[in-house]
Amino acid sequence: MRDTLDLRSKFRARFGSRSPAPRAFFAPGRVNLIGEHTDYNDGFVLPVALELGVTVIAAPRDDRRIRVHSQDLGQTAELDLDHPGPRQTGRWVNYIEGVAHMVDSRIQALRGADLLVAGDVPRGAGLSSSAALEIGTGFALLSLAGATVDRVALALAGQAAEHTFVGTRCGIMDQLVSACARAGSALLVDCRSLAMEAVPLPGGPVALLVSDTRKKHSLAISEYNTRRAECERSVVLLRSALPRIRALRDVTEEALAEHASCLPEPIIRRVRHVVTENARTQSVAEALRRGDVAAVGASFVASHRSLQHDYEVSCPELDALVDLAVAQPGVYGARMTGGGFGGSTVSLVDESALEAVMAAVRDGYRNRFGVEPGFVVTRGGEGAREIRG
Ligand code: GAF
């Protein structure tokens, strides 16, 4: 989290002193342990919030305008809650305009605000800096409006913002974990009912190591939407044999084996990934509950291979980070995390081996790609909140 005292003084310098003083809010980015590309299939996910995220300094205005300054980009934008501007793709302010509009129309009438936003999630690392921006901004605007924040409703507003104002047909995972995570735990989410359970991380001698390829995932939005469309198509095709299914969540491995002939290539492989990933996610949650890190690690690797060969959302950089990590002593398993085509991997590592693993992965990756990967170690952060003082 960024230093809120420093950000408050930057806010004053930009927007003037306020009485009462501006308030500070924080929402985290995330790393997903397992359950990849399952959320939009009504399945299970098991993400962890990072200690890194987006900090928002916020003060109310008397009108319905939002002035927002991005400290990281050095840019300011102005929005009007009553007159959303023309949609232009690729603007950072789309996330803010989108969530403000969705919260205002679905949850609570908002008042205008002056906002300063600053993040410390490495950008482009696939660690959901955008969900952190949506949830941090939405949390701040709701709080300024005097509302008690309904975290699930806020997450749904963030997801709708992404669909409508950004153009990614994302699932609910990133926004939900940013809003609802518990420190030291992964969040097991049933993406159909939105039932959640905080599953404690092993902690102690085992750490989660996030390794960033530093590859920009340029295919991410178009390929993501293609995968989602393939899953929806598969449900239509499978209904000829399984008329009661609503989503791939309802397909078991046995039913898929029996009715595979309904599905052409590559859809059969997309479905196989989702069906097996749902089973792996539930078994990793169970392995975490009984402290079986070896079983968690084995499922990580199986998940990665499924994403690499069946779902085809990996890339040489992600595969190399996984292969380099799992070759090191003290690593239980590793996999790509997030949408894919770049971004990051997550590895489960013995605390005592962390330094050696980072050094070996750094060297091997630099030798092959000419750049060093970024690293983040997390113990599981807390969901969105106000920062007092
Ligand atoms: C992205 C999306 F935003 C999530 O909803 C999820 O589908 C993920 O990719 C893949 O598991 O982060």
Residues whose N, C-alpha, C, O or C-beta is under 5 A from the ligand:
A	BS01	GAF	G35 E36 H37 T38 D39 C170 G171 I172 M173 D174 G338 G339
